[in-house]
Structures are given as C-alpha cells and as structure tokens.
Amino acid sequence: IACGSAYGKVRAMIDDKGRRVKEAGPSMPVEILGLSSVPDAGETFVACDSEKDARNFAETDRKSTRLNSSH
C-alpha cells in the first residue's frame, strides 16, 4: 500500500483493543505494521500491485508536496 509519502507491505493490522484483524472497514481505527514511515492524518491509502509500485506512488506524492510547498 501507499499512503501519502509512506509505503510498504501490510505485515499486521491491530485494532484499538490490541487484537489482530484481517480487515478494516470505514471508520475502523487500526494500527498498520509494515509502512516505511508514519503517514499524515487523513491521508488516503492506495492499494498497489507490488511494493515497487507503492514506493513509486509515495515518491511522486513526496515530490508533488515539495513542489507545492515551495510556491
């Protein structure tokens, strides 16, 4: 997955009670293990076919954020 400038493979998801879960529906808070960094609040998650695609998506987001903040 990619989320803003963070990317990675989902190793585990943990709900707010500390239990491992397989799925997370809308508005369900989960902790995701396996991302390269902590995404900003409100970022949208994007499912990718491979970790390489996710990394490219995150790099594109990082570059566009840098360009927008310099203007």
MONOR-V873281 format. One record per run of one state. SS is the DSSP state (H for helix, E for strand, L for the rest). FROM is the first residue (numbers start at 1). TO is the last residue. If there is no record, write none. Layout:
BEGIN
ss: {SS;SS}
from: {FROM;FROM}
to: {TO;TO}
END
This chain:
BEGIN
ss: {L;E;L;E;L;E;L;E;L;E;L;H;L}
from: {1;2;4;6;16;20;22;30;36;45;47;51;70}
to: {1;3;5;15;19;21;29;35;44;46;50;69;71}
END
